[in-house]
Amino acid sequence: MSSEQTNPILSLNSIEVLYDSVLMAIKGVSLEVPNGGMVALLGSNGAGKSTTLKAISGLLKSERGRVSRGEIRFDGQIIGDVPPQDRVAMGICHVIEGRRVFEHLTPDENLEAAAPVAMSRQKINDEKARIYEYFPRLAERKTSQSGYLSGGEQQMLAIGRALMTQPRLLMLDEPSLGLAPFLVTEIFGIIQKINREQGVSILLVEQNALAALEIVSHGYLIENGRVVMHDTAEALKANSDIQEFYLGGGDGKNFHDIKHYR
């Protein structure tokens, strides 16, 4: 993708995250997301993947966490002191783990609720129409109560809500969690299509490394709060240790116990 040659839309330089000013959750993470590119952040449960996303979106503060060191740049601008709502206005959208939608509202009402205050009625309708094109299942269920949607449909709605903010960077935290394989394939295919057609940059946090590496160009492997490996998706898929411990053949051992790459 030619747009990947330009400056990255997002760069993290040696960031550390402290909780309650004591517990260090991230220990010097550096990564880049190319403008218009798709990157995966892989790792086991508790490795620091979600914390990294919260550092970028500014959601750490609500959990008594803070970036204690390092630099986060979005589109060339240092955003460490920018409030979360202003980061959304800049174009950073974070779909947090667990498909948090307004269950008492319909999908249609959920999408409307996510629209920026200044968005015109015409633009809201246009954006909804585009989201329903990406997610035909949502269009079929748009007047049902969202609490009665399936897990896959709720995940589609969560991504649809994010798209209503017209993001430039879409961060997805474990979108495949708890979903059947055929649904994961469908949703990841739609994410790929959104990236291709709208040029939205994607940072995908996943435990399902196999599914993630099928659609991204590059991946970072994080363990115990540190990036231990970074390479192209093809190289990561071909790596024997990755295959053993992240692509279905492993016994759940910590990657650090086997090799220390970085």
Secondary structure, DSSP 8 states (H G I E B T S, - for coil): -GGGGS-EEEEEEEEEEEETTTEEEEEEEEEEEETT-EEEEE--TTSSHHHHHHHHHTTTGGGTEEEEEEEEEETTEE-TTS-HHHHHHHTEEEE-TT----TTS-HHHHHHHHS-TT--HHHHHHHHHHHHHH-HHHHHTTTS-GGGS-HHHHHHHHHHHHHHT--SEEEEESTTTT--HHHHHHHHHHHHHHHHHH--EEEEEES-HHHHHHH-SEEEEEETTEEEEEEEHHHHHH-HHHHHHHSS---S--GGGT----
